[in-house]
Amino acid sequence: MAPSGQLAAPALQAVLADATLAGDWTLDRAWSTIGLRSSALWGLVPVTGVFGQVNGHATVSLTGEVNGTITVAAASIETKNARRDKHLRSADFFATDTFPHITFRVERIQQSGEGVTVTGTLTVRGRTRPLTFPAKMAVAGPSEVWLNAEIQVNRADFGLIWNLMGIASMQNTITVNAVFAKR
């Protein structure tokens, strides 16, 4: 959920370009969530989870260039099913003993239509892939920015190929509700 003060595209571009947002930003863990949505049993059963440990930071330059990182503790996945969570942490999926973090590195955010396009790289299980996705961005004054997105990924791109009898979808949705506060 974003604040009601979402800026229209021209106003957002102006705020990025006029140095209003310049500085260092930290992910507000109390207001931010990173989730995962998929389906099992041949698409009949939705599976959702939330990562309980998320950290992040970003820097906005005086010219509006953005870079940053969001890091998720892979073992913090919670689907409300202890057996499934244990399996997701195992070598069949996230292999959290070997690969404890999932990382998204932001390389660029640019205005696009009524929102923004985020470009960066996603690293899961030691595999890094480029990722570009649309997002909604809202600026709540000079010290708070909200970024919301639903990102489609194929888990096989990251080596998560376990799929007993084809019952689990390879297509997954990452949900991002990130709130950044100016330091």
C-alpha positions as CSV (number, residue, x, y, z in Angstrom):
1,M,0.0,0.0,0.0
2,A,1.4,3.4,-0.9
3,P,0.6,6.8,0.5
4,S,-2.1,8.8,-1.2
5,G,0.5,11.3,-2.4
6,Q,1.6,9.3,-5.4
7,L,3.2,11.7,-8.0
8,A,2.2,11.7,-11.6
9,A,4.9,10.9,-14.0
10,P,6.0,14.5,-14.8
11,A,6.1,15.5,-11.1
12,L,8.0,12.3,-10.3
13,Q,10.6,13.0,-13.0
14,A,11.0,16.6,-11.7
15,V,11.6,15.4,-8.1
16,L,14.2,12.9,-9.3
17,A,16.0,15.5,-11.3
18,D,15.9,18.5,-9.0
19,A,17.9,16.9,-6.2
20,T,15.0,16.8,-3.7
21,L,15.6,13.1,-3.1
22,A,19.4,13.3,-3.2
23,G,21.1,11.5,-0.4
24,D,21.3,8.2,1.4
25,W,18.1,6.1,2.1
26,T,17.5,3.1,4.3
27,L,14.8,0.5,3.9
28,D,12.2,0.8,6.7
29,R,11.9,-2.8,7.7
30,A,8.7,-2.2,9.8
31,W,6.8,-1.0,6.7
32,S,8.4,-3.1,4.0
33,T,7.6,-6.6,2.8
34,I,9.1,-8.9,0.2
35,G,6.8,-11.8,-0.7
36,L,6.7,-14.8,-3.0
37,R,3.6,-16.2,-4.7
38,S,3.3,-19.4,-6.7
39,S,1.0,-22.2,-7.3
40,A,1.2,-26.0,-6.7
41,L,-0.9,-29.0,-7.6
42,W,-0.9,-28.1,-11.2
43,G,-2.1,-24.5,-10.6
44,L,-4.9,-25.4,-8.3
45,V,-3.4,-24.4,-4.9
46,P,-1.9,-20.9,-4.4
47,V,1.2,-20.7,-2.3
48,T,2.3,-17.5,-0.7
49,G,5.2,-16.6,1.6
50,V,6.9,-13.6,3.1
51,F,10.5,-13.1,3.9
52,G,10.8,-12.0,7.5
53,Q,14.3,-10.5,7.3
54,V,14.9,-7.8,4.7
55,N,17.5,-5.0,4.6
56,G,18.2,-2.4,2.1
57,H,19.7,1.0,1.2
58,A,19.8,3.3,-1.7
59,T,21.6,6.4,-2.9
60,V,20.1,9.1,-5.1
61,S,22.6,11.4,-6.7
62,L,22.2,15.1,-7.2
63,T,21.2,14.4,-10.8
64,G,18.5,11.8,-9.9
65,E,20.5,8.6,-10.6
66,V,19.5,5.8,-8.2
67,N,21.5,2.8,-7.1
68,G,21.0,0.5,-4.1
69,T,20.6,-3.0,-2.7
70,I,17.8,-5.0,-1.1
71,T,19.0,-8.1,0.7
72,V,16.7,-10.9,1.9
73,A,17.6,-13.6,4.3
74,A,16.5,-16.7,2.3
75,A,15.9,-18.8,5.4
76,S,13.4,-16.2,6.7
77,I,10.7,-17.5,4.3
78,E,7.4,-18.1,6.0
79,T,4.5,-19.8,4.3
80,K,2.6,-20.8,7.4
81,N,3.5,-24.5,6.7
82,A,6.6,-25.6,8.7
83,R,7.2,-28.6,6.4
84,R,7.0,-26.6,3.3
85,D,9.3,-23.9,4.8
86,K,11.9,-26.5,5.7
87,H,11.7,-27.8,2.1
88,L,12.1,-24.3,0.6
89,R,15.2,-23.8,2.8
90,S,16.7,-27.1,1.6
91,A,19.0,-27.8,-1.4
92,D,15.9,-28.5,-3.5
93,F,15.1,-24.8,-3.5
94,F,17.0,-21.9,-1.8
95,A,19.8,-24.0,-0.3
96,T,20.1,-21.5,2.6
97,D,23.0,-23.1,4.3
98,T,25.1,-22.4,1.1
99,F,23.3,-19.3,-0.2
100,P,21.9,-17.4,2.8
101,H,20.9,-14.3,0.9
102,I,18.8,-13.2,-2.0
103,T,20.0,-9.9,-3.4
104,F,18.6,-7.3,-5.8
105,R,21.0,-4.6,-6.9
106,V,19.3,-1.5,-8.3
107,E,21.2,0.0,-11.2
108,R,18.7,2.5,-12.4
109,I,15.2,3.8,-11.8
110,Q,13.6,5.9,-14.5
111,Q,10.2,7.4,-15.1
112,S,8.0,5.4,-17.4
113,G,4.3,6.2,-18.0
114,E,2.6,6.6,-14.7
115,G,5.3,4.8,-12.8
116,V,8.9,3.9,-13.0
117,T,11.0,1.2,-14.6
118,V,13.5,-0.4,-12.2
119,T,16.6,-2.1,-13.7
120,G,19.1,-4.2,-11.9
121,T,20.3,-7.7,-11.1
122,L,18.7,-10.4,-9.0
123,T,21.0,-13.0,-7.3
124,V,19.4,-16.2,-6.0
125,R,21.5,-19.4,-5.2
126,G,24.6,-17.7,-6.5
127,R,23.1,-17.1,-9.9
128,T,22.8,-13.5,-11.0
129,R,20.4,-12.4,-13.8
130,P,19.4,-9.0,-15.1
131,L,16.0,-7.9,-14.2
132,T,13.8,-5.0,-15.3
133,F,10.3,-4.4,-14.1
134,P,7.6,-1.7,-13.8
135,A,6.8,-0.3,-10.4
136,K,4.7,2.3,-8.7
137,M,6.6,5.0,-6.8
138,A,5.3,7.5,-4.3
139,V,7.1,10.3,-2.6
140,A,5.7,11.1,0.9
141,G,7.5,14.4,1.5
142,P,11.3,14.8,1.4
143,S,12.1,11.9,3.7
144,E,10.0,8.9,2.6
145,V,9.7,7.0,-0.7
146,W,7.4,4.0,-1.4
147,L,8.1,1.5,-4.2
148,N,5.6,-1.2,-5.0
149,A,5.9,-4.0,-7.7
150,E,4.9,-7.4,-8.7
151,I,7.8,-9.1,-10.6
152,Q,7.4,-12.3,-12.6
153,V,10.4,-14.7,-12.5
154,N,11.0,-18.2,-13.7
155,R,12.7,-20.0,-10.8
156,A,14.6,-22.3,-13.2
157,D,16.7,-19.2,-14.2
158,F,18.2,-19.4,-10.7
159,G,18.6,-23.2,-10.4
160,L,15.4,-23.8,-8.5
161,I,14.3,-26.7,-10.6
162,W,12.9,-29.2,-8.2
163,N,9.4,-30.1,-9.4
164,L,8.0,-33.5,-8.4
165,M,5.8,-34.7,-11.2
166,G,5.4,-31.2,-12.5
167,I,3.1,-30.1,-9.7
168,A,4.8,-26.8,-8.8
169,S,4.7,-23.8,-11.1
170,M,8.1,-22.6,-12.4
171,Q,6.6,-19.1,-12.8
172,N,6.6,-17.1,-9.6
173,T,5.7,-13.6,-8.5
174,I,7.9,-11.6,-6.2
175,T,5.9,-8.9,-4.4
176,V,7.7,-5.8,-3.3
177,N,6.4,-3.2,-1.0
178,A,9.5,-1.2,-0.1
179,V,9.5,1.9,2.0
180,F,12.7,3.9,2.1
181,A,13.4,6.7,4.7
182,K,16.1,9.3,4.3
183,R,19.0,9.0,6.6
